[in-house]
Amino acid sequence: MPKVMIHPSSYETVYEAIERIFEVFPLDLKGKKVLIKPNVLRASDPREGIVTNPSVVSAVVEKVESLSPSSIIVGDNPGLFSYGANEESFKKTKLMDASKGYYKNIGTQLKQIDFNPLFLPKLSLSRYVLEADIIISLPKFKTHGLTVITGAIKNSYGLLPGAQKALLHKIAGTPERFHEILVEVFKIRIPDLFIMDAIIGMEGNGPASSDLRNIGLIIASDNGVSMDVVMAKMVGLNPEELRFLKRAQELGLGGLDINDIEIIGELKEIEDFKLPPFSIKADATNEETRKVLLSRISAIPRANPERCTGCATCIEHCPSSALYMNEGIPQVDDRSCIRCFCCQEICPEKAIVLI
């Protein structure tokens, strides 16, 4: 039976929580190559709550060090794919320091691997990912405009380097298919341990929202599907209504019945938790759900002129070239927009809203 541990914590006491996690989920790391993968969406201040907090990463690195691995790598592929964005994101978020010298750019040293030909026959992954004996995933407790929540399964999407993430967004074409792509990427190399930063979480219009929530928890699991089931329950969602979880269940990666998960700690629903606008319940097995999907697909990103600085980051990273500058403010060509909401994810001013 998979386990999910829910442990009260602050960033000041996180070392104690990490010690307890490794007691509940012991890993033999001696002589092993270990990859630690935080959620590093983009360059941001740690106080914005957009990335896995440096205190969590530092605590995990120190614990892994003590278990005598042959090597440690800390890395992720942020949403930006311009030259130097990887290192810049780690420096600005303070995760470079938290990595204690173990940072590597996992967007380099690429090798081609087979993927699902329904989407792409081949993908490229860093040899640092492919050669890791143990992968420890450190997701952040956040909402997401396209997947409703971003937890264990979504965090593995960051293993993809460069523009491949945006390309798969474009190939997906619909939220439902993107949910399925997420699971395909997740199962390429399923992490061995998941430790979620839910001390300060994010609600509302994530994954780069200004609506932060003091949750005060570290959540850990040996199964990513189970972790996301628990997260869904905490924010008031039925896991069966999220297409990526249903697809993971269909592929035998984990069950969605909370009674089949061993909960260590107290599972409580967070009161009045704000979900993203137009939240998908992307099961698509009935007409009502299809209506929800269609309403979600019809949502269009717009730039809030009061927040937008005209930096054009959204234009540079739009996978379908649907954005253009008009009088200093980015505009969206509704016919070209594929509703991937990459522009919302990477906007440094949180100026992109969905209407």
ZAMARGU-4260 file (C-alpha; in steps of 0.2 Angstrom, whole numbers, plus 5000, padded with zeros to 4 digits):
<rodrens>
0) 5000/5000/5000 | 5007/5017/4995 | 5010/5029/5009 | 5008/5048/5011 | 5015/5057/5025
5) 5008/5074/5031 | 5020/5083/5043 | 5018/5100/5051 | 5033/5111/5047 | 5039/5129/5045
10) 5054/5134/5034 | 5064/5136/5051 | 5060/5118/5056 | 5060/5109/5039 | 5076/5100/5043
15) 5067/5090/5057 | 5053/5086/5044 | 5066/5080/5032 | 5074/5068/5045 | 5057/5061/5049
20) 5053/5058/5030 | 5069/5048/5027 | 5064/5037/5043 | 5047/5033/5035 | 5054/5032/5017
25) 5071/5025/5019 | 5082/5025/5003 | 5099/5016/5001 | 5109/5030/4993 | 5126/5023/4997
30) 5137/5024/4981 | 5122/5029/4971 | 5119/5044/4958 | 5106/5055/4965 | 5096/5068/4956
35) 5086/5081/4966 | 5073/5089/4956 | 5064/5105/4963 | 5050/5115/4955 | 5059/5130/4947
40) 5046/5138/4936 | 5056/5153/4932 | 5067/5167/4940 | 5058/5174/4955 | 5061/5179/4973
45) 5058/5165/4985 | 5045/5175/4994 | 5034/5174/4979 | 5031/5156/4982 | 5033/5151/4964
50) 5047/5138/4967 | 5052/5125/4979 | 5058/5135/4994 | 5077/5135/4996 | 5076/5129/5014
55) 5067/5113/5008 | 5080/5110/4995 | 5095/5114/5007 | 5088/5102/5020 | 5086/5088/5007
60) 5103/5090/5000 | 5111/5089/5017 | 5101/5074/5021 | 5106/5065/5005 | 5125/5070/5008
65) 5124/5061/5025 | 5119/5045/5016 | 5135/5043/5006 | 5129/5044/4988 | 5143/5043/4974
70) 5136/5059/4967 | 5122/5072/4969 | 5115/5083/4956 | 5102/5097/4959 | 5093/5103/4943
75) 5077/5108/4934 | 5072/5115/4917 | 5063/5132/4920 | 5049/5137/4908 | 5060/5150/4900
80) 5072/5142/4887 | 5083/5157/4882 | 5102/5155/4884 | 5107/5156/4902 | 5089/5155/4909
85) 5093/5139/4919 | 5107/5146/4929 | 5098/5163/4931 | 5083/5155/4938 | 5093/5145/4951
90) 5103/5161/4956 | 5088/5173/4958 | 5077/5160/4967 | 5092/5157/4979 | 5092/5139/4974
95) 5109/5140/4968 | 5116/5143/4985 | 5103/5129/4992 | 5111/5117/4980 | 5127/5118/4990
100) 5138/5116/4974 | 5128/5102/4967 | 5119/5112/4954 | 5120/5106/4936 | 5111/5112/4920
105) 5100/5097/4916 | 5096/5105/4899 | 5113/5099/4893 | 5121/5082/4889 | 5105/5077/4879
110) 5101/5060/4873 | 5086/5055/4862 | 5074/5042/4869 | 5058/5034/4863 | 5041/5043/4867
115) 5023/5040/4863 | 5021/5041/4844 | 5003/5048/4847 | 5012/5064/4852 | 5030/5063/4847
120) 5041/5048/4842 | 5056/5054/4851 | 5061/5066/4865 | 5078/5072/4872 | 5083/5070/4890
125) 5099/5075/4899 | 5110/5060/4903 | 5110/5067/4921 | 5092/5062/4922 | 5094/5045/4912
130) 5109/5040/4922 | 5102/5044/4940 | 5100/5029/4951 | 5088/5038/4962 | 5077/5053/4958
135) 5070/5064/4972 | 5056/5075/4966 | 5052/5091/4976 | 5036/5098/4970 | 5028/5114/4976
140) 5010/5114/4982 | 5002/5126/4969 | 4987/5128/4958 | 4988/5128/4939 | 4977/5136/4926
145) 4978/5121/4914 | 4979/5106/4926 | 4970/5113/4941 | 4984/5107/4953 | 5003/5105/4950
150) 5010/5092/4961 | 5020/5076/4960 | 5016/5072/4942 | 5017/5089/4935 | 5034/5092/4943
155) 5041/5079/4931 | 5037/5089/4916 | 5052/5100/4921 | 5064/5085/4917 | 5061/5090/4898
160) 5074/5103/4892 | 5072/5118/4881 | 5057/5121/4870 | 5051/5103/4871 | 5039/5108/4884
165) 5031/5121/4874 | 5031/5110/4858 | 5021/5097/4868 | 5009/5110/4874 | 5006/5114/4855
170) 5004/5096/4850 | 4992/5093/4864 | 4980/5106/4857 | 4967/5103/4871 | 4968/5102/4890
175) 4962/5084/4890 | 4977/5079/4879 | 4989/5089/4889 | 4984/5080/4904 | 4988/5064/4895
180) 5005/5070/4889 | 5009/5074/4907 | 5007/5056/4912 | 5017/5050/4897 | 5032/5061/4903
185) 5030/5056/4921 | 5031/5038/4917 | 5047/5040/4907 | 5057/5040/4924 | 5046/5039/4939
190) 5055/5047/4954 | 5059/5036/4969 | 5053/5049/4982 | 5042/5064/4982 | 5044/5078/4995
195) 5031/5092/4993 | 5034/5110/4999 | 5017/5114/5006 | 5023/5126/5020 | 5018/5141/5009
200) 5006/5135/4995 | 4998/5144/4981 | 4980/5146/4977 | 4970/5155/4964 | 4977/5159/4947
205) 4993/5148/4948 | 5006/5143/4944 | 5013/5160/4947 | 4999/5168/4957 | 5001/5181/4970
210) 4988/5172/4981 | 4999/5163/4993 | 4992/5152/5007 | 5000/5147/5024 | 4997/5129/5024
215) 5012/5124/5036 | 5015/5106/5029 | 5028/5095/5021 | 5020/5081/5012 | 5030/5066/5007
220) 5026/5050/4997 | 5033/5035/4989 | 5020/5036/4975 | 5017/5052/4965 | 4999/5048/4960
225) 4995/5045/4979 | 5003/5062/4983 | 4992/5071/4970 | 4976/5062/4976 | 4980/5068/4994
230) 4983/5085/4987 | 4967/5085/4977 | 4957/5080/4993 | 4965/5094/5003 | 4959/5107/4990
235) 4942/5100/4989 | 4943/5091/4973 | 4938/5073/4968 | 4953/5065/4961 | 4943/5056/4948
240) 4938/5072/4940 | 4956/5076/4935 | 4960/5068/4919 | 4979/5066/4922 | 4975/5056/4938
245) 4962/5046/4929 | 4975/5042/4915 | 4988/5038/4928 | 4976/5025/4936 | 4972/5018/4919
250) 4991/5015/4916 | 4993/5006/4933 | 5003/5020/4941 | 4992/5022/4956 | 4975/5021/4963
255) 4963/5035/4966 | 4954/5028/4981 | 4960/5038/4997 | 4956/5022/5007 | 4969/5013/4998
260) 4983/5025/5004 | 4991/5024/5021 | 4990/5042/5028 | 5003/5046/5041 | 4997/5062/5049
265) 4981/5071/5048 | 4972/5074/5031 | 4961/5089/5032 | 4953/5099/5018 | 4959/5117/5017
270) 4944/5129/5020 | 4939/5141/5006 | 4954/5136/4995 | 4953/5146/4979 | 4955/5135/4963
275) 4960/5143/4947 | 4947/5151/4936 | 4938/5139/4924 | 4946/5124/4933 | 4945/5109/4923
280) 4937/5093/4929 | 4945/5084/4914 | 4938/5067/4914 | 4928/5070/4897 | 4917/5054/4900
285) 4901/5064/4900 | 4893/5078/4892 | 4894/5090/4907 | 4912/5087/4908 | 4914/5091/4890
290) 4905/5107/4892 | 4918/5112/4906 | 4932/5107/4894 | 4925/5118/4880 | 4923/5133/4892
295) 4941/5131/4897 | 4947/5129/4879 | 4938/5146/4876 | 4947/5155/4889 | 4959/5168/4882
300) 4975/5175/4890 | 4975/5194/4891 | 4988/5206/4898 | 4983/5217/4912 | 4990/5234/4907
305) 4992/5240/4925 | 5004/5226/4928 | 5012/5223/4911 | 5029/5231/4908 | 5030/5227/4890
310) 5045/5216/4892 | 5039/5204/4879 | 5044/5188/4888 | 5027/5180/4884 | 5029/5184/4866
315) 5047/5176/4865 | 5041/5160/4873 | 5024/5158/4865 | 5024/5140/4856 | 5011/5145/4843
320) 5017/5163/4840 | 5000/5169/4845 | 5006/5185/4854 | 5011/5202/4847 | 5015/5219/4854
325) 5002/5233/4851 | 5006/5250/4859 | 5018/5242/4871 | 5006/5229/4878 | 5005/5211/4871
330) 4990/5206/4862 | 4983/5188/4858 | 4978/5182/4841 | 4963/5172/4847 | 4964/5161/4831
335) 4982/5156/4834 | 4981/5154/4853 | 4982/5135/4858 | 4977/5139/4876 | 4993/5132/4884
340) 4994/5147/4895 | 5013/5147/4894 | 5012/5166/4894 | 5004/5166/4911 | 5017/5154/4918
345) 5032/5164/4913 | 5026/5182/4915 | 5038/5190/4928 | 5025/5203/4933 | 5010/5190/4934
350) 5001/5202/4922 | 4993/5188/4911 | 4975/5184/4916 | 4962/5172/4909 | 4945/5178/4903
</rodrens>
